[in-house]
Amino acid sequence: MVNLHLSFLSTCMLLWASFSIMPSLEGAQKNLHIGTSYRGIAEKLITAALADSFAYNRLAELTDSFGPRFSGTKNLEDAID
């Protein structure tokens, strides 16, 4: 008898949980189209990044000159300076 009540209770809880997340799934579907609203901005950023090699050269300098920069190490302090 107790097992029957537990089974019924767990079934009710699962149904409640499945119905309670349905509105959030609908909201997630609306947010799938967020990429289209930011496409122009993203294209500007990509174009600017590919226009010259400043960012790549800076990254190469940091990685080649200072190596790994773990928290509290001299390499980190040197890279920050």
C-alpha positions in Angstrom: 0.0 0.0 0.0 2.8 2.4 0.9 4.6 1.6 -2.4 1.4 2.4 -4.3 1.2 5.8 -2.6 4.9 6.5 -3.3 4.5 5.5 -7.0 1.4 7.8 -7.4 3.2 10.6 -5.6 6.3 10.3 -7.8 4.2 10.1 -10.9 2.4 13.3 -9.9 5.7 15.1 -9.2 7.1 14.1 -12.6 4.0 15.3 -14.4 4.2 18.6 -12.5 7.9 19.0 -13.3 7.4 18.3 -17.0 4.5 20.8 -17.3 6.4 23.5 -15.3 9.4 23.5 -17.6 7.3 23.8 -20.8 7.1 27.6 -20.7 10.8 27.9 -20.3 11.3 25.7 -23.4 9.1 28.0 -25.4 11.3 30.9 -24.3 14.4 29.0 -25.3 13.0 28.6 -28.8 12.4 32.3 -29.1 16.1 32.9 -28.1 17.3 30.6 -30.9 17.0 33.5 -33.3 19.2 35.8 -31.3 22.0 35.2 -33.8 20.1 37.0 -36.5 19.7 40.1 -34.5 23.5 40.3 -33.8 24.7 39.2 -37.2 25.7 42.7 -38.3 27.6 43.4 -35.1 29.4 40.1 -35.3 30.4 40.7 -38.9 31.9 44.0 -37.9 33.9 42.4 -35.1 35.1 39.6 -37.4 36.1 42.1 -40.1 38.0 44.2 -37.7 39.8 41.2 -36.2 40.9 40.0 -39.6 41.9 43.5 -40.9 45.3 43.4 -39.3 47.5 41.0 -37.3 47.9 43.2 -34.1 45.9 40.8 -31.8 47.6 37.7 -33.2 51.1 39.3 -32.7 50.2 40.4 -29.2 49.0 36.9 -28.3 52.2 35.4 -29.8 54.3 37.8 -27.8 52.6 36.9 -24.5 52.7 33.1 -25.1 56.2 33.0 -26.5 57.8 35.4 -24.1 56.2 34.5 -20.8 55.0 30.9 -21.1 52.4 29.5 -18.8 51.0 32.2 -16.4 49.7 30.4 -13.4 48.2 32.4 -10.5 50.9 33.7 -8.2 53.9 33.0 -10.5 56.6 35.3 -11.7 55.5 34.7 -15.3 52.1 36.1 -14.5 53.5 39.2 -12.9 55.9 39.7 -15.9 53.0 39.3 -18.4 50.9 41.8 -16.5 53.7 44.4 -16.4 
